[in-house]
């Protein structure tokens, strides 16, 4: 559990993916650091792509990057 909390880049990617999958704007990026912002936007782009491909709800589970 502690290791998961320390990996900020992975958490940023997962959060960005969730926002993108929900169809929300990338302007919601909460990150302050450049590296964290990069990973958040990468996740957002992947989530947005899955959103456009129709992966929503239960159908997106196999695409999701370790979403708890």
N, C-alpha and C positions, 0 to 999 in steps of 0.2 A: 504494500500500500504506500509506504513512504517513497519508494522508487517512482511509482506512478505520479505522485504529487510533485516530485522534483523535476520530472521531464516536462518542462514548460512548452517546448516546441511541439510535442505530441498533443498536449492539451489544447494548444492554440489551433492546431490543425483540426482536431475533433470538434471544437466549438465552431470554427469557421464552416466546417462541413455541415453541421446541424443547421446553421443559419442559412447557408446556401440551399440546402434541401427543403427548407421551409419556404423558399422563394423570396427571402428578404434581401434588402439592399446591402451592398458591400460597405456602405457608409457607416454601418453599425460596428465596424471593427474597433474593439476597445483597446487594442495593444498600443503601447508607447514605444517599445524598442523596435528597431528595424528588423531584426531576426524574427521576433514574435509576429510582427505584422506580415512578414513574408509567408510564414507558415499558415497563419490564419487565412490569408488571401488564397493560398494554394488550396486549402481545404474548402474554402468558399467556392472557388471555381469548380472543383470536383463535385461538390454538393449541388451546385447550380446546374451543372451538366447532367447529373443524375435526375434532377428535378425536371429538366426539359425532356429527358428521355422517358419520363413517366414513372420513375421509381419513387413512389410515395407510399408512406404507411408501411404495411407489412412487406410489400414488394421491394423495399429498399434495404431490408435487413442484410441480405447477402452482399451488398455493396458497402455497407457502413464500416468504417475503420474502428473496430472495437468500441462501439458506443455502448455504454452501460445502460 
